Amino acid sequence: MEGLQATKLGSMGIADRLAKFATVARSAAGECDAMSATGSKGAGSGRVRSGHARAFALTFALLAATLSASVPLAAQAQSDAVKELAAPPPIPLPLKPSPEFAKFPRYTGTLGKRAIVLRLGPKTDDPSGVHGEYQFTDTGEVILIAGDREGDTLEVEESNDGTHITGNWVGKFGPDGVLQGDRMNVDDSDPQPFDLHPLAAGQPVPAGAAQPAAQVQGQGHGPAPAAAAPSQPAAAPPVGAAAASSSAPAAGAHAVGGVSNLTIGD
């Protein structure tokens, strides 16, 4: 940007100098005319010399005027070319997963009622800055995110085209790496909760990511309860056990003298 401004200032300086030269040349031509008129009674050679001087002055003035008009045009063309080269290329839409973020840590879970996979990592030019993207597993739509992480607090903005902000995220990382919080619109309206769990490197996205266990239970974020084992018919007691059972004292009865088949009531 500084080089571009210097180029503009330099071009303006050249144009100003040429314009001054043209003014001087026109003044010199006027003086030549005056000299010619004054010396019209003199020798013819004097008139010839003044005529040559006047022609030279007019030629120089025309050249200076032409250059002063062309220099700003050339400077403008150069400025436009520099701007075109310096401008970042347009981002193709719809957005696709970026290879730059493919190496970032992944988190899987839900945003609202939709399953997503988040890739989030640190910026190289900002110690507290983070950026990345998340992708909906049902449609494949990719959303860019960028912001800051201070300790366990995450605050990022999102964009669905790489230019306009479409939402804000505010969340916290738990001791186990779980990221939970809310995603809101630009005006902080319509908060949608997100619940994202870290994935180990190389670990595939769980098949049940679209419907996590917490939603199945309808409460909390704990693991789903183990499925109940199918009921089995009760096994028949052994014959000996049946005999022992038949000889056991009935409820409310008492054995007498250690003989179990002799009982008395209360």
C-alpha positions in Angstrom: 0.0 0.0 0.0 2.8 2.4 0.8 4.5 1.7 -2.5 1.3 2.3 -4.3 0.9 5.7 -2.6 4.5 6.6 -3.4 3.9 5.8 -7.0 0.8 8.0 -7.1 2.7 10.9 -5.4 5.7 10.5 -7.7 3.4 10.5 -10.8 1.7 13.7 -9.6 5.1 15.3 -9.0 6.2 14.6 -12.6 2.9 15.9 -14.0 3.3 19.1 -12.0 6.8 19.7 -13.2 5.9 19.1 -16.8 3.0 21.5 -16.5 5.4 24.1 -15.1 7.7 23.5 -18.0 4.8 24.0 -20.4 4.0 27.3 -18.7 7.6 28.5 -19.0 7.7 27.4 -22.6 4.5 29.3 -23.4 5.9 32.4 -21.6 9.1 32.1 -23.6 7.1 31.9 -26.8 5.3 35.1 -25.8 8.6 36.8 -25.2 9.8 35.7 -28.6 6.7 37.2 -30.2 7.4 40.4 -28.4 11.0 40.4 -29.4 10.0 39.8 -33.0 7.5 42.6 -33.0 10.1 44.9 -31.4 12.8 43.9 -33.8 10.7 44.0 -36.9 12.6 47.2 -38.0 15.9 45.5 -37.5 17.8 43.1 -39.6 16.1 40.1 -41.1 18.4 37.6 -39.4 17.1 38.7 -36.0 13.6 38.0 -37.0 14.6 34.5 -38.2 16.3 33.7 -34.9 13.3 34.9 -32.9 11.1 32.8 -35.1 13.2 29.7 -34.5 13.1 30.3 -30.8 9.3 30.7 -30.8 8.9 27.5 -32.8 11.1 25.6 -30.3 9.2 27.0 -27.4 5.9 26.0 -28.8 7.1 22.5 -29.6 8.4 22.1 -26.1 5.1 23.4 -24.6 3.1 20.9 -26.7 5.4 18.0 -25.7 5.1 18.9 -22.0 1.3 19.2 -22.2 1.1 15.8 -23.9 3.3 14.1 -21.3 1.5 15.7 -18.3 -1.8 14.4 -19.6 -0.5 10.8 -20.2 1.4 10.4 -16.9 -1.8 10.3 -14.7 -3.4 7.8 -17.1 -0.4 5.5 -16.9 -0.3 5.8 -13.1 -4.0 5.0 -12.9 -3.5 1.9 -15.1 -0.6 0.8 -13.0 -2.7 1.3 -9.8 -5.5 -0.8 -11.2 -3.2 -3.6 -12.2 -1.6 -3.6 -8.7 -5.0 -3.7 -7.0 -6.1 -6.6 -9.2 -3.0 -8.6 -8.4 -3.2 -7.8 -4.7 -6.9 -8.7 -4.3 -7.5 -12.2 -3.1 -9.2 -14.6 -5.5 -12.9 -15.0 -5.1 -14.0 -18.0 -2.9 -16.0 -20.5 -5.0 -19.4 -21.3 -3.7 -20.7 -23.5 -2.2 -17.8 -23.9 0.2 -15.9 -27.2 0.2 -13.8 -28.8 2.9 -10.4 -27.1 3.0 -7.2 -29.2 2.9 -5.7 -26.6 5.3 -8.2 -27.7 8.0 -8.0 -31.4 7.3 -5.2 -31.9 9.9 -7.0 -30.0 12.7 -8.5 -31.8 15.7 -12.1 -33.0 15.0 -15.2 -32.9 17.1 -18.4 -34.6 16.4 -21.9 -34.2 17.8 -24.9 -32.0 17.2 -25.7 -28.3 16.5 -29.4 -28.0 17.4 -30.9 -31.2 16.1 -28.4 -31.7 13.2 -25.2 -33.7 13.3 -22.0 -31.9 12.4 -18.3 -32.5 12.3 -16.1 -29.6 13.5 -12.4 -29.1 12.6 -10.8 -26.5 14.8 -7.2 -25.5 15.2 -4.9 -22.6 16.2 -4.0 -19.7 13.9 -0.3 -19.3 13.0 -0.2 -15.5 13.4 -2.3 -15.2 16.6 -1.6 -17.0 19.8 -5.2 -16.9 21.0 -6.8 -17.1 17.6 -8.5 -20.3 16.3 -10.1 -21.1 12.9 -11.5 -24.0 11.0 -14.8 -25.2 9.6 -17.7 -27.4 10.4 -19.8 -29.6 8.1 -23.4 -30.8 8.4 -23.4 -34.6 7.9 -26.9 -34.6 6.3 -26.3 -32.1 3.5 -22.5 -31.7 3.4 -22.8 -27.9 3.7 -19.5 -26.4 5.0 -19.4 -23.3 7.2 -16.2 -21.4 8.0 -15.4 -20.3 11.6 -12.8 -18.0 13.2 -12.3 -16.3 16.6 -10.6 -16.7 19.9 -10.0 -19.2 22.6 -9.1 -17.9 26.1 -8.5 -20.8 28.5 -11.5 -23.0 28.2 -13.8 -20.3 26.7 -14.4 -20.3 22.9 -15.9 -17.3 21.0 -16.0 -17.6 17.3 -17.9 -16.2 14.3 -19.1 -18.2 11.3 -19.6 -17.5 7.6 -21.3 -19.5 4.9 -19.5 -17.7 2.1 -16.2 -16.7 3.5 -17.1 -13.0 3.5 -20.3 -12.3 5.5 -20.8 -13.2 9.1 -23.8 -15.5 9.6 -23.6 -16.4 13.3 -21.7 -16.4 16.6 -20.6 -19.3 18.8 -20.0 -19.1 22.6 -19.0 -22.2 24.4 -16.6 -23.9 26.9 -14.3 -26.9 26.8 -14.8 -29.4 29.6 -11.9 -31.3 31.3 -12.6 -34.2 29.0 -12.4 -32.0 25.9 -16.1 -31.9 25.3 -17.2 -28.5 23.7 -20.6 -27.3 24.7 -22.4 -23.9 24.2 -24.8 -22.0 21.9 -24.7 -20.9 18.4 -26.7 -17.7 17.7 -27.5 -15.5 14.7 -25.6 -12.3 14.1 -28.0 -10.3 16.4 -27.7 -13.0 19.1 -31.2 -14.4 18.4 -32.3 -18.0 18.0 -29.7 -19.7 20.2 -29.1 -23.3 19.2 -27.1 -25.6 21.6 -24.1 -27.5 20.4 -22.6 -30.6 22.1 -19.4 -31.8 20.5 -17.0 -34.6 21.5 -13.4 -34.9 20.4 -12.4 -37.6 18.0 -9.0 -39.3 18.2 -6.7 -39.1 15.2 -7.9 -41.5 12.5 -11.1 -42.4 14.4 -14.0 -42.5 12.0 -17.1 -40.4 12.7 -19.6 -42.6 14.7 -22.5 -43.9 12.7 -24.9 -42.7 15.3 -23.7 -39.1 15.4 -27.0 -37.9 13.9 -28.8 -39.1 17.1 -26.5 -39.1 20.1 -27.4 -41.0 23.2 -28.3 -37.9 25.2 -31.1 -37.1 22.8 -32.3 -40.7 22.8 -32.6 -40.5 26.6 -34.0 -37.0 26.5 -32.0 -35.9 29.5 -28.4 -35.0 30.3 -25.3 -36.0 28.4 -24.5 -39.3 30.0 -24.0 -42.6 28.2 -27.0 -44.5 27.0 -28.1 -47.3 29.3 -27.1 -50.8 28.4 -29.8 -52.7 26.6 -31.8 -55.1 28.8 -31.1 -58.8 28.1 -33.9 -60.8 26.6 -36.0 -62.6 29.2 -35.3 -66.3 29.6 -37.8 -68.9 30.9 -36.9 -69.9 34.5 -35.0 -73.2 34.7 -36.8 -76.0 36.5 -35.3 -76.8 39.8 -33.4 -80.1 40.2 -35.4 -83.1 41.6 -33.4 -83.1 44.8 -34.1 -79.4 45.3 -37.8 -80.0 44.8 -37.7 -82.7 47.4 -35.9 -80.5 49.8 -38.3 -77.7 49.2 -41.3 -80.0 49.9 -39.7 -80.9 53.3 -38.9 -77.3 54.3 -41.1 -75.9 57.0 -44.0 -73.8 55.9 -44.0 -70.1 56.6 -45.1 -69.3 60.1 -44.1 -72.8 61.4 -41.2 -73.8 63.7 -39.1 -76.9 63.7 -39.3 -79.0 66.9 -36.3 -80.8 68.3 -34.4 -80.4 65.1 -36.9 -82.5 63.2 -38.0 -80.5 60.2 -41.1 -82.5 59.4 -42.6 -81.8 62.8 -43.9 -78.4 63.3 -46.2 -76.5 65.5 -48.1 -73.3 64.9 -47.5 -70.0 66.6 
